[in-house]
Amino acid sequence: MKKILMTILVSSVLLNAQVIPGINSKSGAMTLPEGKLKIGIRHLYIKRGNMVDGTNKVTNNENLDATANITLLALRYGVSNNFDLRVAIPYKQIEATAKLGANDVAIDNIGIGDMVIMGRYVVLPMKDYGFQLSVGGGVKLPTGSTDSRFKTAPPFALNENTPMPTQMGTGAAEYKAELGISKLINNNMRVDFHTMYTYRPKAEHDYDFGNELSYDLSFTSAVTKNINLGLEYNGKYNSETDMGDDTNPTLRSLLPFKAFSGTVGYITPEIEFLPFDKPKIHMGVGVSFLAHYNTKEYQPLEKQRFIFRIGYLF
């Protein structure tokens, strides 16, 4: 009898739980109901002191020590029950030191980045199919700074064009397409898959950031009415940054500051806290651990990423 009562109690808690999408899952295929507004803040901390080439960790010849703090303010509004709009505005701080030739180089860039506007439409709704499939698209607007200080080359370059990807924005619009799938399991677990393709024209100061395909698979579960636990795989592929004739390839190969190109994957355990038993307010933290990589050239790569988010649903 005691076991039966315990089972009923646990089942009741789980049925009343609210399962939040994974911290990196971009909500899979889910949209907000009509008239609902959500505000979210997401902070990402990255530290890069490792250099890789292909599938190998290599010597950090320039003693690169770089950190990035990126805070994203996101607004989301349900236009209808099958369509919502999202606006995201990043605030970035990029700091780095390195020794290039006989020169010590220090970077400390801070400011607003490029704003993203996205729309998402539900093609197959959960209530009819037992899972949900959505498609979406959007544009990244060149709102971040790209002034002339970002194209200053290291002194040893002798006025050769060697742009570095440390500017706040790209100076050009980028175009995005997404697809998401979500499924709820037994009211206390959810699975979300999301993939997004980003087309990037050449940026200001002749820098090529490469096109990107990202893919995220997330499992989250309500273990109590206040706590969600989750595990994700987060991967992406970026095309090679083809600089063409716009820069000196020999000098560029020596620079540790490069936009990512190649394939990388992370495993992300996470925990979410719902202080009032409902997703009206939720707070979460996660750590992304590097699982695999295969880069297209000598470049920096972080071993961990630290993520914090807080959301409020009006």
N, C-alpha and C positions, 0 to 999 in steps of 0.2 A: 504493500500500500504506500509506503514511504517513497519507494522508487517511482511509483505512478504519479504521485503528487509532485515530485521533483521534475519529472518529465513534462508534466502539464505546465509547471511554473516556467521552466526554461523555454518551452515552446511559446508561451505567452509573451515572454520578454522578446524573443526573436521576431515574432510576428509584428510586434509593435515597434521594432527597431527601424531606423532610417539608414539606408546604406548609401554612403556618399561615393561618387566616382573617384577613381584613383587620382593622385596628386598631379601626375603628368599625362593623364589619359585624354585631356580635352573634352571630357564628358562623353566620350564615345559617340553615340548617335542621338543623345538626349537633347531636347530643347525645353525652354521655359514655357509654361502655360501662358495663354493670352493675358496680357495686362500685367504680368509679373516682371519685377525688376530685381536684378541681383548685382551687388557690388562685391568685387573680390580684390584682394591684394596678395600677390605672390612674390616671394623674394628668393633669388637664386645666388648662391655663393660658390665661386669656382676659384681654385688655386692651381696654377700651372707652373711646375718646376721640372717637368720631365719632357724629354724630347724623344720622339719616335720616328721611325721610317719603315714603311711597310708594316710587317707584323713584329718588328723588333724595337725594343727600347735601346736608344743609342746615347752616347755621351752628350751632355748638355755643354757644348763647346763655348757658348756665349754666357754661361752662368745666368740664363734667363730665370727670373723670379717674377711671376705675373699673377695678379688677382683681379677678379671681376665681381662686382656686386651689382645685380640687376633687380630692380623693383618694378613689378608690372601692376599697373592699376587697370582693372578690367570692369567694364559695364556691359550687362546683358539684359535684353528686353524681349519679352514674348509678344511678337506682332500678332500672331494667331496661335492656335493650339498646335499647328504643324510647322511654324516658321518663327525663328528668332534672329535678332541682330546682336553682334558683339563688337565692342570697341576696346582696344587695348593700347595703353600708352606706357612705354618703358622709360625708366630713369636709370642711367648707367654711370658707374664709376669704374674706370679701368686704370690700374696702376701696374707698372712693370719697370724692372731694371735689367740691364744686360750690358755686357762688354763686347763692343763691336770693333775689332781691330785694336787700336790703342786708345779707343774712346769709350768712356762710360756713358750709356744712354739711359735716361729716365723718362718715363711717360706717366702722366697723371691727368687723364681726361675724364670729365664729368659733365653730364647734361642729359636733356631729353633725347630719346631715340626716335625711331620711325614709328608712327602710329599705324595700327592695323585695323581695318574694318572688314568684318566677315558676316555672311548670312548663311543660315542652315535651314534646310527644308526636309521634313520627314516624308520619305517615299513609302515605307512600309511601317505602319504604326504598331506599337506593342500590343494594343488591345485587340487587334485583328489577327496578328501573326505569332504572338508569343515571344517575339523579339522585335527590335526596331532597327531600321536602316535609314540613314540620312545621307544627304549629299549637301555640299556647300561650296562657296567660293568667296573670294574677296581680294583686297588689294592692300599692300603696304605703301603708305604715303611717305614721301621723303621729307619728314618734318624734323629729322635730326640734323645737327650741325655738320657741315662738310667744308668749313672754311680753310683757308690756305695753310694754316698751321699744321693740318693733318697730312700734308704732302711733303713736309720737310724731310729730306733724306739725311741719313747719318753722315757725319763729316767725311768719313773715309770714301763715300760714294763719289766725291768730286763732281757734284752737280748732275750725276746720272739719275734718271728717273727710277726711284725705288719706293713706290708708295707702300704704306703699311696699313693693315685693316684695323686701325685703332680709332677711327672717326666715329662719331655718335650715330650717324646715319649713312646711307649709301648714296644719297643724292639722286636716286632714280626710283621710280615706282616698281614694285614687285607684284607678281600675280600668283594667287593661291587657289588650289582646288582640293577639296577634302571629301573623304568618305568615312562613315562611322557605323559600327554595329554594336548594339547593347542588348543584353539579356539578363533578366532577373531570375534567380533560382531560389525557390522556397522562401521568398520574401525576406531573406536575411543575407543573401549573397548576390553579387552581380559580376558580370563579365563585360568588359568594354574593349573594343578594338577601334583604333583610329589611324588613318593614314592621310598624309597631306603632301602635295607636290607644290613646290615653290619655284617659279621661273624668275630668274634674276638677270636682267640686262647688266651690262658693264656699269660699274659704279663711278661716281665722281672721282677725279684724279686717276682715271684709267685703271682702277682696281677691279678685278673679277672675283666675286665671292662664290661663284659656282651655283648651279641649280641644286635643289635639295629634295629628297624624298624621305620623309620621316614615317615611322610606324611604331605604334604603342599598343601593347596588350596588357590589360589590367584585370586583376582579381581582387575584389574587396569583400569583406564580410563583417557583419555586425556581431561582435562577440558579447556585448551588453547593449542596453538601450543608449548608452553614452559613448561607447567606444567602437570604432571601426578599425580593423587591421587590413592591410593590403600588401600585395606584391605585384610588381610590374616588370615587364621587359620593355625597354625604350631603345629603339635603334634608329639610325639614319644613314643615308648615303648622300654624299655631296660629290658632284662632278669635279673634275680637275680644274683648277683655276688657271685658265689659259690666258697668259699675259700677252702673248703674241709679240709684237715689236714695240710694245709700250714701255718696256722696262729692260734693264740689263739682266739677262738670265743668270749670269755668273754671280753677280752681286746679290741678286734675289735669293739664290740658293743658299747663301751664307746667312740670310736674315732669319732669326727665330720667330719673328712676328708674321704669322701667316693665317689666313682663313682656313678652316678645316676642309680637307678634301679626302675622300675615301669612305670607308665603312666603319661604324663604331656601334657598340651595343652596351647597355647598362642594365643591371638588375637593381630594382628599387624597392626595398621594404619601407613601410610607412605606417603611421598611426594617425587616426582622426578622432577628435574630441567634440562631442555635441553636448554642450553644457545644459541645455534645456530639453534634451531627449528628442529634439526635432532639428531638421537641417536649416532652420531659420538663421542660426549662427553656428558656424563650424570652424574649427581650427585644426590644422594638420601639419605634420613634419615628416620628411622623408630624406633618405640618403641614397644616392645613386652610386653604385660601385661598378667600376669599369670591368666588363666581362670579356670583351674581345675587340680587336681593332685591326684594320688594314689600311694604312694611309697611302696616299699617292706620292708623297714627298716628305722630306725632313720638316717636322713641325711639332709644336707643343701639344700636349694632351693631358688632361687632368685624370687622376685616379678616382676621385670622388666628386660628387656634386651634393651640396646641402640645400634643401628646399623647405621653405615655410610658406603656408598660405592661411588666409582667413577669409571667410565669405559671410555675407549678410543678405538674406532674401527678404525683400519687402512684401 
